[in-house]
Amino acid sequence: MIKKIRLELLYYVAILLLLALVQHSDLLTAPLERFEQMQHNANYFHPLLYALVVYFVIACIRVIVKFILFLKNKFKTN
């Protein structure tokens, strides 16, 4: 169970970093300026919320695909 939680947390962090780098390419060149702007605007949680929404969309797609594969294997064996 702990391995599954760590894996899902890794997925979430990867999504968070990917979205941050896609949206704010200046994170690669001047990350301190970006964090200062974030602190000045007091918008700490919006990256976490956006990543959570994308994570849930991807999780729903994963569940649907697993269910379809389960049904396919169930009917294939019968």
N, C-alpha and C positions, 0 to 999 in steps of 0.2 A: 504494500500500500504506500509506503514511504517513497519507493522508487517511482510509482505512478505520479505522486504529488510533485516530486522533484522534476519529473519529465514535463508535466503540465506547466509548472512554474518556469521551466526553461523555455517552453513554447511562448509563454506570456512575455517574458523578458525579451525574447528574440523579436516578437511582434512589436513590442514597445520601442526597441532600438531601431528597427527597420522603419517604422512610421516616423520616428523622430528624425532620422537621417534623410528620409524622403521629403518630409515637410520643411525641415530646417537644415539645409546643406551647410550653413555656416557653423554648425556644430563641429565639423571637421577642421575648420580653420581657426575659429575663435570661440571655443566653448564657454569661456568665462563671460564673454559679453552676452551670450544667449542666456546664461544663468542669471546674470545681473538684470537683464530685461524681464525675465520670468519673476524674479524677486520684486522688482519695481512694480510690475503689473499685478502681483499677487495671484497669479494663475498657476498654482502648483499642481492642481489635480486634473486639469484637462488632459494632459497626455496619458495619464493612467486610465481615465474614463474612456477616451477614444480607443486605446489599446484593448480595454476590456470589451468594448462593443465588437471590435474586429475579432477578438479571441472567441467570443460567443458565437459569432457568425461562422467562423471556421469550425468551432466545436459542433455546431448543428449540422454542418455539411459532413463532418466526420461521422457523426452518429447515423445520419441518413445512409451514407455509403456503407457503413458496417451492417446496418439493417438489411440493405439490399443484398449485400454479399451473404448474409446469414440466410435470407430467403432463397437465394440462388443455390446455396449449398444444401439446404434442406430439401428442396424439390429435386435436386440432382441426385441425391442418394435414394429417394423414393421411386 
